[in-house]
Amino acid sequence: MPKRDLPIVIAGAGPAGSSLAIRLKMRETPVTLIERVKFPRQKLCGEFISPECLKHFDELGVLDEMLAAGGDRIYETVFYERGGRSASVPTKWFGSDTYALSLSRAEMDRNLLERARELDVKVMEDTTVTGLNIDREIVKGIVAKSNGNALEIAASVVVDATGRGRALARMAEKKLAVAVNERPRFVAFKAHMSGVEMPRGICEMYAFRDGYAGLSHIENGLANLCFIVKASAIDTDSAADTAFERLRQENIRARQTLADSHPLEDWLAVSVPRFGFNEMPPVDGLYCVGDAAAFIDPFTGSGMLMAMEGAVQMADLIDKHPSDQRALTAAYQTAFRDRFSSRLALSGLIRYVAYSPILSTTAVRMLSASKSLRAVLARKTRSAGTATGG
């Protein structure tokens, strides 16, 4: 591709941002990667790394580091309805004859960021993007604050990889007076737990009133518990503790695995306005990847896979449209929706069932009786193609 005088600036060093930075730098593209905090840090996440991600790790040059980090290798996911009936999904049904990995985001993200540094990506931690430089509805760079100092960075392309908060996209919407008013529909919580009684090699999912939870072992003898509940169903003053107790009381299996467990730190919490596709930024030259572009339901276990797949798309299209921002915008919007619409539509349907006690119980019973149906659904949460909805 043609040499660039200005870097591609990526805000957010999670799996989408760091993997995009690595892929671009491997193509000899100048990259500046900006991260608001100092790594390592904890992040609210189910910490389930789908087996397809291992191929991405290999391409990015971090597979050995990820496998040596002490996480649990997951060979099966088991879904439990409230009464204790279960349906299991072997990891190999995801289309890769291997295992998934359960590893803390602190460790995974640190490995990716260190790899970016090895390739001479310009990494700026403890740096906050405070504004966008927009000229004729095209983003030309960013304004940031680092160590108390304000600075401006000109860019050929700016990428928002800041996650569900979509910090840069919201800046563009505000600057161009685009009305966005979304109340959070769900709230997610996460903590690392000790005292969990569950076999290794398994990820367990639990249904409970107005929510569901996922539990898996990670490194250092700990387990990660992440759950999501309807925002309308909890008291915000004690939301995490209330939902945790509701989970243990209402799901028979969770009552067993979490009976003697307790969180090792304060609960992390984040609001979730919606699932599915987010609106693309209302300007050219600014593009969203990862959760900033679309948020898939955590029960699919494919959020980090989508982040890395989207990064591949973005890197390829930047190669094809090195100087035409409007062409890049059109191409990315089309390619992104074509690839992810089917799985987002399916996850939306499953979400509808999951939040209905009667439907979820019926679904688990049907799935437990049909191996072929479970296998098809597992593959469809990862398949590419076009569908309506999401």
N, C-alpha and C positions, 0 to 999 in steps of 0.2 A: 504494500500500500504506500501512497505518497507520504513522505516525511511531514510531520506536523510541527509548525513553529510554536503552537500553543498546546498545553497539555489537555487531556481529558480529566476533568475534576469530578471525583466521586465522593459524595458525602455519605458516610456510614460504612463501617468496616466489618459488618456481619458477613454471613456466607455469600450473599448476593454481591455486596460491594467489593469484598476482598477477592472473590473468585473472578469477578470482572476485571479488577485491577491486574491480577496475575495474568489472565489470558491476554489482555491488551499489551502488557509489558513483554510477554513472550513473543509478541508480534512487532516488537521494537517501537511501540507507541508510547510517547511520554504520558505519564499518569501521575496525578496528585490525589492521594487518598486521605480524606479528612475524617477524623473520628472525634466525637464530642468528649469522650472520657478516656482515661488511661487504661490500657489492657494489662493484665486480665481483669475481667469483670463478670459478674453474674448477669444473666439475661433471662427474662421470662420466656420459657420455651419448653415443649415436651421432651426435648433432647433425644428424640428418636431420629436416627440418621438412616434413611431408607437404603436398602442394599444397592440400588442404582447409583447412589452417591459415591460409592467406593470407586467406580470407574472415573468419576469426575476428580476425586482426590488423586488418583493415579496420574491423570492428565495434568493436574496442577502441581504435581511433585510433592504431595504431602501424605500419601497413603501410608507409608511406613510409620511416620510420626503419629498418625491417627490411631493405627492399630496397636502401637506400643504405649498409648497413653493410659491404659488400664480400664477402659470402658467395657461394658458387657456386650457380648455378641448375642444378638437376639434371633432365635430360630422360629419363634412362634408368637403371635398376638392372640390373646383370648379375651373375648367380649363377654361380660357378665351382666345379665339383667338383674333387677333388684331382688328377685326371689332366689337367685343363685344359679339359674340355668345358664349355660355358656355355649358359645360358638367359637371355634378356633380357626385361625388363618395362618398356615405355615408361611414363613417368610419367602420361601422359594416360589410361592404363587404370585409374588409381585413381578415375576418375569425374569428374575435373576437367580440362578442356582447357587446362592450363597447366603450370607446372613446380613441382618441389619446391625447397626452399632448404636449403643446407648452411651453417650458421652456428654459431659457437661459442656454448655456453650462457652464457658470460660476457657476450657481447654481447646475445644475445636476452633474457636475464633482466634485464639492466640497462635495456634499453629498456622492458620491461614495468613495472619498478619505478618508473622515472622518470615514466611515464604515470600510475601510481597516485598519485604525489606531485602531479602537475599537477592531479589531480581532488580534492586535499585528503584523500586517504586518510591516516590517521595511520600512518606507517611507523616502526617501531622496529627498527633494525639492532643488531647486537652484543647481542642480547637472547635469553636462553634461557628457555624454559618449563620450570619445575622441578616443577610440580605442578598438580593440578586441584582446584577446589572443587566437591564433589559433595554434593548434598542430596537424599535419597530417590531415589537412582539417576538423578538428573538433574544434568548439569553446569551450574553456575551461573557459572563463570568460571575464570580460571587464576591460578597463582602464577608469577612470573618473576623473573629476575635481570638487571639492566641496569647496566653500569658499576659493578659491585660492590654495587649496592643491590637489596634485595628489594622487590617490589611485587606487589600484587594487582589484577587487572583483572576487574571484573564484566562479564558478557556475556549477551546474549540467546541467542546461538548460538556454539558454538566449533567450528572446522573444523581438522582435522588434514590439512595439506598438506605434511608433512615427508618425503614420499617413502617408499622401501622400508623405512626404519627405523621408520615409524609411531610416532613418539616419544610422542604424546599417547594414541593408542589403547593402547599398551603400559602407559602409566601407569594408565589405567583398568582394564586387565586385572589389573595387579598390585594395585591398591587393592581390587578386588573379589575377589581371590584366584582369578582365572580362569586355569587351567593352560594355558600355552602353551610348548611345547618343540620348536622347529623347528631342526634342524641345517641349515646352508647346503648346498644341493645343487649350487650353481654359484658361480663367482667371475667377476666381470667386471673388465676392465682397460681403461684408456684413456690415450692420450697424443697430443699434437700432434706431427706429424712433419715433418721437412724431407727433401729428397732423394727424394721420391716420384715415380716415373715412371708417370703415369697421365693420360689426357686429362681436361680439365675437362668439366663437364656430365654426368658419370657417377658413380654410386655403385657400387662393386664389393663383392660378398660372397664370402667364401672359406670352403669347408669344409676342416676338418683333423681329425685324430684327437681325439675327445672335445670338439670345440668348433667355433666358427665365428667369423668376423671380418667387420667392415665398414669400408670405407675411402672417404673422399670429401674433396675439397678444401674448405677454409673460407676465411676472410679472411686477409690478410697473407701470401699465398703459401705457406701451410701446409696440411697435410692432417690430418684426424682419423682415428685408427685406434682402433677399439673392438672388443674381442673378449671372448667368454664361453666358459668351459671348465667341465667337471665338476670339482667340488671334490675328488673322490676321485682324480683323475688327475694332480694336480700337487703338487710339493713347495712348501709355503708359504714356505720360506726364500728361494726364488728363483723364485716362481711366474710373475711377469710376464715376466721374461727367458726362462724356460724355454718358456712358451707362445708367446712371440714367435718364438723360434728354431724351434719345432716348426711353426708356421704357415709360415715361410719354407721350411722343408725339405720339408714334406709337400704343399703346394699349388703347382703349377707356375706358375700365374698370379701368386700372391702373391710367389713367388721373383723374378719379373720386376719387379713394381711396387715392391717393398720392398728390392730388392737393395742399394741405396746409401742407404737411409733410416736415420734414427736419431731417437729421441725427444728433444724439446727440454727436457723436464722429467721429474721422477720420475713413474713410472706412478701413476695414480690407481687404486685398487682398492676393490671393494665386494662383499660376499657377497650372494648371492641365495637366500633360503630356498626359494622356490617361485615358480611362475608361476600366473596365473589370479586368481580373486577372493580377497581377504583377508576374514577375518571382520570384520563391522561391530563397532564398539565396543559393549561390554556395558552401555551406559548411553544414556539419551536426552540430547539437547542437545549431543552430540559426534558429528561426522560426518567421514568420510574422503573426500578427493578425490584425483585423480591416482594416482600409484603407491602411495600409502597405501591406496587402495581396491582397486586391481587392477593387476597387472603383466603386460603383454603382451610376448611375445617380441620382442626388438629387431629380428629379421630382417624383421618386418612393416613397420617404419618408421612405425608409427602410435601410438607411445607418447605423443607430445606432442599428437596429435590427440585421443586419448582423454582426456587431462588437460583440454583446453579444452572438449571436449564435456561432460565430467562437471561442469565449472564452470558451464556453461549450465544443466544440469539442476538443480544445487544452487540457483542463483540463482532460477530459476523456482519451485521448490518452496518456498523461503523466502517468496516472495511469496504463495503460495497458503496457507501455514500459518504465519502470522506469530506466533502465540502458543501453538500446540498442538504441543509437542515430540514427543509420542508419534505424532501423526498425521504429522508431518514425517518421523520415523524410518521408519514403515511405507511411506510414499509413496516415499521416496528409495531404500530397499532394493529395492522392486519395480521402480521405473523404471530403476535402475542395472543390475540384472540383465537386464531385458528388452532394454535397448539393447546391452549388451556381451557377452552370453553366446555368441552365434553366432561372433563373431570370436575370442573366447578359446578356444572349442572347436576351431575350425579351426587356430589357431596351435598348440594342443597336439598335434594330429595331425601337423602339419608338423614340429614339434620332434622327435617320435618318429622320423620318417623322417630328419631331418637328422643325428641322432646315430648312425645306423647307416651305416657306410661303403658297404655293398652297396646298401641302400635309397636312400641319397642319390644315389649315382652313377646308379642306375636312374631315379630321379625326374627328375634333371636331363636325362637323355637323352630321357625321355618328354616333358618340358616343352619342350625345345628343338625337338622335332618337332611340337608342337601349339600354335599361336598362340592358338587359342580357349581351350584349357585354361589357359594362362598368364593370359589376360585374365580369365577367371572367377575364378581364385584371387586375383588382385590385387584385384578388386572385393570379394570375400567377406571379405578381411581388414579391410574397412571397413564392411561392411553391418551394419545393426541388425536385431535379431530375437531370438527366444527359441530356445535350444538347451540340451541337457543337457551337462554336463561343463564343461571350461574349465580 
